[in-house]
Amino acid sequence: MLVLTAVAMLVLTTVAMLVLTAVSWAIAVRQMNGAMDMGVATRLGSFGSFAALWVPMMAAMMLPGATPAALRQAHAHGGRALAAVPLFVGSYLAVWALVGAAGYAVYRPHGSFTAGVVVIAAGAYELTPLKRHFRRHCHEGVRSGLAFGLSCVGSCIGLMLMLLALGVMSLTWMSLIAVLVLAQKLLPARAALDVPSGLAIVGLGLLILAAPSSVPGLMPSM
């Protein structure tokens, strides 16, 4: 009975994470369809409207990669998982909500030069030992949602800065970066994969500096 209960809890956690991810994507897509995507010149509007977009966006992008950690929580807490897993997920998303608040405070509409520099810096960060350190922590052990969230922020901060720099209201950039985030959370760190990815991001930044008009959606249409 204990084995069946444990298996049932893992199945319930998996289904709940998938449903929450699907709902978050639906909300984020709906919010983005009503937002003004101006690429690098995008204005965020009021904090309330930005938060209403940012929170479901982060849930959509981050929950799939956090599912293994949520399953570890369910396994570790056994009969208390019904309380532990929602607390873990809620505190994890709270960390990303705080990241959004910080991003809102410093964000300003900018030009292609700033976007290119930020993207190059993000690609360079992907190649650093600090990035690998935080990424390893996203794969190891069962921790609190707060600790897991902080490790994942350290791992994904370059990609999130890319999103802000390229077009925070862009569904295309959100989807592409979500795929990178998921791959990095589920796959072990390997130079054969990580180095080409980081160099490709640097190459994108150089392309933005050299020919910004060649990157679709980057510059507002005249």
Salt bridges, closest charged atoms under 4 A:
GLU126 OE2 - LYS131 NZ 3.24
ASP194 OD2 - ARG135 NH1 2.72
